[in-house]
Amino acid sequence: MEMQEKVMVADALAGMNASLKSYADFISQTEHPELRQTLIQIRNSDEASQFELFHLAKAKGYYVPAANATQEEIQNVKSTFSR
């Protein structure tokens, strides 16, 4: 039973992540202000749901995130994108 749940959670996370990426495209290509705002609200809600599911998966041991970045790695990324 646990394996089925783990697979279902992984599938749900993968689907949510794909949807979130699509929202970025839709939002950046939408000119109508009300539609743009609606898409932003939907995306924000989906991001919150994805984050909750991520925490559930992590708590159950279904997902093990990568190690935290070091301060040096963070600084390297910051300097790369702030040029």
N, C-alpha and C positions, 0 to 999 in steps of 0.2 A: 504494500500500500504506500509506504514512504517513497519508493522509487517513482511510482506513478505521480504522486504529488510533486516530487522534485522536478519531474519532466514537465508537468503542467505549469508549474511556477516559472521554469526556465522559458517555456514557450510564451507564456504571458509577458514576461519581461522583454523577450526578443521582439514580440509584436508591438509592445508599447514603445520600445526604443525606436523601432522603424517608423511608427506613427509620429513620434516627436520630431524626428528628422524631416518628415514630410511637412509638418506644420511650418517649419522654418522656411521651406521653399514656398509654400502657399502664402504665408504672411508677407514675405519679401516681394511677392509678385501681385499682391492685391492692392488696388488703388482705392477702392470704395472704403471710406473710413469706418462705416458701421460693420461691414463684413470683416474688415481687418481687425477691429476691436473684438468681434465675436470669436474669430479664430485665435486671437491672443488669449482670450478667456478660456476657451476650450483647451488650448495648449497648456496653460497654467494649471488647470484642473487635472489634466492627464499627467503632467509632471509630478504633481503632488501624489497622485495615485501610484505612479511608477515608483516614487521614493518610498512610499509606505510598503509596497510589495517587495522592493529591494531590501528594506530593513527586516521584513518577515523572513525572506529567503536567507539573509545573513544570520539571523537569530537561530534558524533551524539548521544551519550548517549546509544549506543547499548552494550557497554562493560564498566564495572566499575572495574578497577583493585583493588587488595587488597591494604590495607594501606601500606605505606612505612615502611620498617624495621627500628627499632631503632638502634642506634649505638651499643648498648649492643648485640642485636640479630646478627648484622653483625659481631661483634667481636667473638661471640660464634661459628658462622659458620666458620670463618677464622681459629680459633684455632682447630676446629674439623678436618678440611681438611689439616692443615699444620703440622700434627704430623708425 
